[in-house]
């Protein structure tokens, strides 16, 4: 697990608006998405028990009756990162395709369980699995998807990945999964605590988000034939990118939803100790910190509480601090690759993807 940055690290004065954002390689992402979907569908074909229709539903591949879906799945950034890193070190993306599918299936296993733990009623505009089939079957479907992730990784033998590299890939994926569970434990535990420090927040995010992005990048480099040193560099790249991604996602959880999608600040209603809240608990005035603690002490914050919390966050400068921190973590991610010889076009793609992760939404 990546070490947590000190709290003052989150107060950089850099203006994120001064950082140029290259165009996101949409066609590349579409190609990687198609590769990943094909691999995941292979894992699910010939599996006809309704359990697998639940999984297909969650992945956006089927409706709740098992028929063709008009819904959409996620962006599949993690498998795209895996395949892109493979190509960046000069490898054949097909060698990493089973790992990309495994990463995405593992990610979705956690989402099914997260939706239960957070009592989330919708995802990508559709009812969550537990809302349709109940919590017991949702837990079962999530567990099944965890197993499918490992079966997908077993496909490395079919693309002639050497056994030692395949074993290392398994260790990377399992290590990331354990770190992810640790991060989720901390996330849930923090909801019951009045105070959480920025260092503790970063420890949680390193597990919950950074670990799997780090593993995705490292897997791509490993299966692309990179050296051990380069694999470690890609792991750090993904870890720091995960911090940037989550900090920015936390900003969207307060301001992005309210302004773009017309919803109240969902993370506040769930009493999440997200970046803006943790920052304000350390940096706001004493009266504002007291108001913030009082609102979060209620079992279910009211709309009026939510408005007061957002006002506190604004006065503390949490939004601007989060933007600066996300950009700084993005820069640290790219710095991890600075000494490596990469395919030039793919390095530019990585830079574009990294910048997209800290300036999407709003």
Order of alpha helices (4+ residues) and beta strands (2+ residues): alpha-alpha-alpha-alpha-beta-beta-alpha-alpha-alpha-alpha-alpha-alpha-alpha-alpha-alpha-alpha-alpha-alpha
